[in-house]
């Protein structure tokens, strides 16, 4: 359970390098997590509990080549009969600008779907969805779907 939670936002996040296009162009991008670093910060009683949080820092790539980095944190908001719920915030840094995303996620859910909440540079005003798949596997990927205007 803890390992699944750790990779989610490694999820967290997860956009790929795009040409100099407006974030509002309605494009899709796939990003690979090339290097996944994460840790649990246990602030209370030993073990995962409300108020603990996970911190992530990843190298993101396309076709096996590094194109950016991300950083995220997921705050544990509930623990109920072994099911852990977290509130996650993600920032992705790419040459064209940065993207932000957030989600509420619970263990046992196979796919993490995050709302793209904004961005800078080519991603200014971005909205859409960032979907994390194959979390904590060598095939971990993220699909970013930006809305068109």
PEURJO-V767243 format. One record per residue. N is the residue number from 1. RES is the residue in one small letter. PHI is phi as a letter, one per 30 degrees, with the letter a starting at -180 (999 if undefined). Layout:
# PEURJO-V767243
N RES PHI
N RES PHI
This chain:
# PEURJO-V767243
1 x 999
2 x d
3 x d
4 x d
5 x d
6 x d
7 x d
8 x e
9 x c
10 x e
11 x d
12 x b
13 x l
14 x k
15 x b
16 x c
17 x d
18 x b
19 x d
20 x d
21 x b
22 x d
23 x d
24 x d
25 x d
26 x i
27 x c
28 x c
29 x b
30 x c
31 x b
32 x c
33 x d
34 x d
35 x b
36 x c
37 x c
38 x a
39 x a
40 x c
41 x c
42 x c
43 x c
44 x b
45 x d
46 x e
47 x j
48 x d
49 x a
50 x e
51 x j
52 x d
53 x a
54 x c
55 x b
56 x b
57 x b
58 x b
59 x c
60 x c
61 x b
62 x b
63 x h
64 x i
65 x c
66 x d
67 x b
68 x a
69 x b
70 x b
71 x b
72 x a
73 x b
74 x b
75 x d
76 x d
77 x c
78 x a
79 x b
80 x b
81 x h
82 x i
83 x d
84 x c
85 x c
86 x b
87 x c
88 x c
89 x b
90 x b
91 x b
92 x b
93 x c
94 x b
95 x e
96 x d
97 x k
98 x c
99 x b
100 x b
101 x a
102 x a
103 x a
104 x c
105 x b
106 x b
107 x e
108 x j
109 x d
110 x d
111 x b
112 x c
113 x c
114 x c
115 x d
116 x d
117 x c
118 x l
119 x a
120 x b
121 x h
122 x d
123 x c
124 x e
125 x i
126 x d
127 x b
128 x k
129 x b
130 x c
131 x c
132 x c
133 x b
134 x h
135 x d
136 x i
137 x b
138 x d
139 x c
140 x e
141 x b
142 x b
143 x c
144 x c
145 x c
146 x c
147 x d
148 x c
149 x c
